[in-house]
Amino acid sequence: MSRSTSFVRVGVAYVVAIAVAAVWLWLGLRTSSALWDAAIADVLATLVVFGFSRAHRNSSFYDAYWSVIPPLLVGFWWWRSDAGAGDPTAWVVMVVVLVWAIRLTANWAIGFPGLHHEDWRYPMLRERAGRFEAVVDLVAIHLVPTLQVFLGCVPAYLAVTHRPVAVPWLVVVAAVAGLAAVALEWAADRQMRAFVAVKQPGQAMDRGLWAWSRHPNYFGEFGFWVGLYLFGVAVTPGDAWWSWIGAGAMLAMFLGASIPMMEERSLASRPSYADVVDRVSRFVPRPPRAAAGR
């Protein structure tokens, strides 16, 4: 299947998914909260994407869902709130989320080779699940990431639906943190694409930001969700004790699943990666250690 045809099919899947969610929100039974209304719509849309994944036997249909849905969630919550169209805090939150979403979706599109390719982690997870592979596909590959992203967006819900703003200066800090995290991700991904274009077989990346962290893109992604958390704290400080759960879930996924899987694969395929592990921080950027023997 060609790359252009693959883009069309993924686009159709997302249009259908969003349409199903919108129809439910328009015709469905409403809960007492826009938060729960959006959660149900999000799950319904995820199930549609899962159906396309199964029909094409490729779970990478889901990959862009991570970045496409958050602006729609924030926009829906803002529309359902009492905050007016001119509310500055809501605008700041929306702009930060949109910048992140456009950047991450564009990065996916640049690296998307077509539906003949599937993220290497998905077949591995399904194979390990044996006869329960469909359950793992639905839950681990589709629903759990949807839940994580939704939880990460909850502080944005608080920020666009509650007034007045309790700590105005923290809105500025949150915006700077969120945009800085997006810039870090952009730079890390750009450096990696340049490296991949010229790298030799078995060579490991240890340049630029990747000399300070083995996974600067994940660190930047976590930083964005921390920025959203700060938006929520700025508006409703009393919810700070629980609204961190989304950013916490992201950190747990990166440190407990994504990074270990990437590390295992890199150590097996790149002999020089063991030296990178010895010198370069795993997650939080810091100056690299000197190589052994120097």
Protein Blocks (a to p, Z undefined) as FASTA:
>chain_A
ZZklmmmmmmmmmmmmmmmmmmmmmmmccdfbfklmmmmmmmmmmmmmmmmmmmnopakl
mmmmmmmmmmmmmmmmmmmmmbdfklmklmmmmmmmmmmmmmmmmmmmmmmnbjkbccfk
lmmmmmmnmmmlmmmmmmmmmmmmmmmmmmmmmmmmmmmmgccdfblmlmmmmmmmmmmm
mmmmmmmmmmmmmmmmmpcehiacfehjllmocblmlmmmmmmmmmmmmmmmmmmmmlmm
mmmmmmmmmmmmmmmmmmmmmmmmmmmmmmklmmmmmmpcfklgcdddddehZZ
